[in-house]
C-alpha cells in the first residue's frame, strides 16, 4: 500500500499515497469487523486468528501465503457478482479454483449457516488414478465430521472400462473404513446440471472433487452454463489439488 511496496507490484507514486492509505484503512477495518463477528459466534478458546492485508492480486497473494505460512487449507467465501442471479460460483471463486494448486480449497456459499456434514459426495469420472496422499484430506474431512461418503459417477459410457474399474476399486479400498456408497447417474445433459440435479434430490451436505488437469472439475468450470452463471449449489464445495 505504501509508495515503496506499491499496489499489485506497481509503484503508487506520492500523488496516490492518500488513496493507498485509504485502501489499507478500509481493508483493515473490514478484516477487524469480520474477526469481531467470528469471535462473537465462535467461543472456542483453542482457535487463534491472524489478520493479513496484502496489496496484491488475490490469487497471487494467496499462492504466496500458502508457501510462506505453510497453509493446509484455504476457505473462500462464495459470492457471485450478480447477486440477483442464482450462481454456481462467482467469477473470483472460479478463477481461484483454477489457479490455486497448492492446498485444498473449501468454498462456502453466501449466507450459509454452519452444520456438521453428515453426507459428503465425491464426484469422479474414474479416469484418473488416485494417489492416497491426494484423497487423504477428503477422508480426514469425513472422519472429523463422522460423515458417510457417496462416490458419484456420471456414466458417459454404458460400462466402465478396465482402467475405470481399477480406479473405482482403489477408491473403495481407500475409503473402506468409512460408511460409503457408489452412485452412478446417466449423462443426459451438461455435467454441471447433472451434479446440481443429484444434489437437489439427495441429502448431501458437502460436494468434493479432485482438481485433476483435464478432469471432471475442469470440464465443469469450462462449460458454457458455468460461464453464464446460471446454476446454484448452496452447500460447501471442497476442492482437492491434484498434487498434495
C-alpha positions in Angstrom: 0.0 0.0 0.0 2.9 2.4 0.5 5.0 4.2 -2.1 7.9 1.7 -1.8 5.9 -1.5 -1.8 3.3 -0.3 -4.3 0.0 -1.9 -5.2 -0.2 -5.1 -7.3 3.6 -4.7 -7.8 3.3 -1.2 -9.2 4.5 2.0 -7.6 1.6 4.1 -6.4 3.5 7.4 -6.6 3.4 10.1 -4.0 0.3 11.7 -5.5 -1.7 8.5 -4.9 -0.4 7.8 -1.4 -3.6 9.1 0.2 -5.7 6.7 -1.8 -3.3 3.9 -1.0 -3.6 4.7 2.7 -7.4 4.8 2.4 -7.5 1.4 0.8 -5.3 0.0 3.6 -7.5 1.6 6.3 -10.7 0.2 4.7 -9.1 -3.3 4.3 -8.1 -3.4 7.9 -11.5 -2.1 9.1 -13.3 -4.8 7.2 -10.9 -7.5 8.5 -11.4 -6.4 12.1 -15.2 -6.3 11.5 -15.1 -9.9 10.2 -12.9 -11.0 13.1 -15.4 -9.5 15.6 -18.3 -11.5 14.0 -16.2 -14.7 14.1 -15.3 -14.3 17.7 -18.9 -13.5 18.7 -20.2 -16.7 17.1 -17.2 -18.9 18.0 -16.2 -19.1 21.6 -13.7 -21.9 21.3 -10.6 -20.6 23.1 -8.3 -23.1 21.2 -8.8 -21.1 17.9 -6.4 -18.4 17.0 -6.6 -15.7 14.3 -4.3 -13.5 12.3 -5.3 -10.7 10.0 -3.4 -10.2 6.8 -4.0 -7.3 4.3 -1.9 -7.6 1.2 -1.5 -5.0 -1.6 -1.7 -7.6 -4.4 -3.9 -9.6 -6.7 -5.9 -12.1 -4.7 -4.7 -15.3 -6.4 -1.1 -14.2 -6.5 -1.2 -13.2 -2.8 -2.9 -16.5 -1.8 -0.4 -18.6 -3.6 2.5 -16.8 -2.0 1.0 -17.0 1.5 0.3 -20.7 1.2 4.0 -21.3 0.8 5.1 -18.6 3.3 2.7 -19.7 6.1 2.5 -23.4 5.3 -1.3 -23.3 4.8 -3.1 -26.6 5.0 -6.5 -25.4 3.7 -8.0 -22.2 2.1 -11.6 -21.3 2.9 -13.2 -18.9 0.4 -16.5 -17.1 0.6 -18.6 -17.7 -2.5 -20.5 -14.6 -3.6 -21.3 -14.1 -7.2 -21.0 -10.6 -8.6 -24.6 -10.7 -9.9 -26.5 -11.3 -6.7 -29.9 -11.3 -8.4 -29.0 -14.4 -10.4 -28.6 -17.8 -8.8 -25.0 -18.6 -9.3 -22.9 -21.7 -9.0 -19.6 -19.9 -8.5 -18.7 -16.2 -8.5 -16.0 -15.3 -11.0 -13.4 -14.7 -8.3 -14.1 -18.2 -6.8 -13.9 -19.8 -10.2 -10.6 -18.1 -11.0 -9.2 -19.2 -7.6 -10.3 -22.8 -8.0 -8.5 -22.9 -11.4 -5.3 -21.2 -10.1 -4.7 -22.4 -6.6 -3.0 -25.8 -6.8 -1.0 -25.9 -3.6 -3.6 -26.8 -1.0 -7.3 -27.8 -0.7 -9.9 -25.0 -1.2 -13.2 -25.0 0.7 -15.8 -22.6 -0.8 -18.7 -21.6 1.4 -21.9 -20.3 -0.1 -23.1 -16.8 0.7 -25.4 -16.7 3.8 -24.6 -20.3 4.6 -25.3 -21.5 8.2 -22.8 -23.9 9.7 -24.0 -27.5 10.0 -21.7 -30.6 10.5 -21.8 -32.6 7.2 -23.4 -36.0 7.5 -23.3 -36.9 3.8 -20.3 -35.9 1.6 -20.4 -36.5 -2.1 -17.1 -37.2 -4.1 -17.7 -36.7 -7.8 -15.4 -38.5 -10.2 -15.2 -39.9 -13.7 -12.8 -42.7 -12.6 -10.4 -41.8 -15.4 -7.5 -40.8 -13.3 -5.5 -43.0 -10.9 -5.8 -41.9 -7.3 -2.9 -41.1 -5.0 -3.7 -41.8 -1.4 -2.0 -38.5 -0.4 -4.3 -36.6 -2.6 -7.5 -38.1 -1.2 -6.3 -38.0 2.4 -7.9 -34.6 3.1 -11.3 -35.9 1.9 -11.1 -38.9 4.2 -9.9 -36.7 7.1 -12.8 -34.3 6.5 -15.3 -37.2 6.5 -13.7 -38.7 9.7 -13.7 -35.4 11.5 -17.4 -34.9 10.7 -18.5 -38.5 11.2 -19.9 -38.3 7.7 -20.8 -41.0 5.2 -19.2 -40.7 1.7 -21.1 -41.1 -1.5 -18.9 -41.6 -4.6 -20.7 -40.1 -7.6 -20.0 -41.1 -11.2 -21.6 -39.7 -14.3 -21.9 -42.5 -16.8 -20.5 -41.4 -20.2 -20.5 -45.0 -21.4 -22.7 -47.9 -20.6 -20.0 -49.8 -18.8 -16.8 -48.8 -17.0 -13.6 -49.8 -18.8 -10.9 -51.8 -17.0 -8.9 -48.7 -16.0 -12.0 -47.1 -14.5 -12.9 -50.3 -12.7 -9.4 -50.4 -11.2 -9.7 -46.7 -10.1 -13.1 -47.4 -8.5 -11.7 -50.4 -6.6 -8.8 -48.2 -5.4 -11.3 -45.6 -4.1 -13.4 -48.3 -2.3 -10.3 -49.7 -0.7 -9.0 -46.3 0.4 -12.4 -45.2 1.9 -13.1 -48.7 3.2 -13.2 -47.8 6.9 -15.8 -45.1 6.2 -19.5 -45.6 5.6 -19.7 -45.2 1.8 -21.7 -46.0 -1.3 -21.4 -45.6 -5.1 -24.0 -43.6 -7.1 -24.0 -43.9 -10.9 -26.1 -41.3 -12.8 -26.8 -41.1 -16.5 -25.0 -38.5 -18.7 -28.1 -36.9 -20.4 -27.3 -33.1 -20.1 -24.3 -31.0 -19.1 -22.2 -32.4 -16.3 -22.8 -29.3 -14.2 -26.6 -29.6 -14.4 -26.4 -33.4 -13.6 -24.4 -32.7 -10.5 -26.9 -30.0 -9.5 -29.9 -32.3 -10.0 -28.2 -35.0 -8.0 -27.5 -32.6 -5.1 -31.1 -31.4 -5.2 -32.6 -34.8 -4.8 -30.0 -36.1 -2.4 -29.4 -35.2 1.2 -25.8 -34.1 0.5 -24.1 -31.6 2.9 -20.8 -31.1 1.0 -19.5 -31.7 -2.5 -15.9 -32.8 -3.1 -13.8 -33.0 -6.3 -10.2 -33.5 -7.2 -8.8 -30.8 -9.4 -7.1 -33.0 -12.0 -5.9 -31.5 -15.2 -8.5 -32.1 -17.9 -10.6 -33.9 -15.2 -14.3 -33.6 -14.3 -13.9 -30.3 -12.4 -12.0 -28.6 -15.2 -14.7 -29.7 -17.7 -17.4 -28.4 -15.5 -15.7 -25.0 -14.9 -15.4 -24.5 -18.6 -18.9 -25.5 -19.6 -21.0 -22.5 -21.0 -23.5 -23.0 -18.2 -20.8 -22.0 -15.7 -19.7 -19.0 -17.8 -23.3 -17.8 -17.9 -23.5 -18.1 -14.1 -27.0 -19.7 -14.1 -26.5 -22.5 -11.5 -26.7 -22.6 -7.8 -25.1 -25.0 -5.4 -25.9 -24.0 -1.8 -23.6 -26.3 0.1 -19.9 -26.2 0.8 -17.7 -27.2 -2.2 -14.3 -28.9 -1.3 -11.7 -28.9 -4.0 -8.5 -31.0 -3.6 -5.5 -30.3 -5.8 -4.0 -33.0 -8.0 -0.7 -32.9 -6.1 -0.8 -32.6 -2.3 
